[in-house]
Amino acid sequence: MELKKVNWDLLGIVTSVACAIHCALLPIVLTSLPLFGIEIIHNKRFELFMILLAFLIGAFSLLRGYLYKHHQLKPLIVFSLGILFLLSKQIWHKWEIVLLVPAVILIVYGHLLNNKTCQLRHNADSDTTDGIILPVDSLKQKVV
């Protein structure tokens, strides 16, 4: 049985969107949770856990793409700006939604850029031999 490879960019996007849903929609939709003793709406530990999870998955994915595939800083910079917005919403609570929207957009865009540049690099690495694998000796032909 072969395990599928994990698409870390997709996982990072899902985590970021889950964080956005938690921060934006949960207070509106589930205002009755404290009646049942469940307090995750403005729970500092839960919010910091979500930010840490988004950061760890994103850092792993984007650093892996940077180091082993595309060597471009743009996805890392975009992602880092998103994380900074996400952290700044923890400091300036009045601006939570205003800071959350660009945070999620930048984090998701960083993952999409990373995924795209990894795929472009993968396509560039696979020769133009239309999937034909040539022996090494046949590639060293002398030009007459």
Order of alpha helices (4+ residues) and beta strands (2+ residues): alpha-alpha-alpha-alpha-alpha-alpha
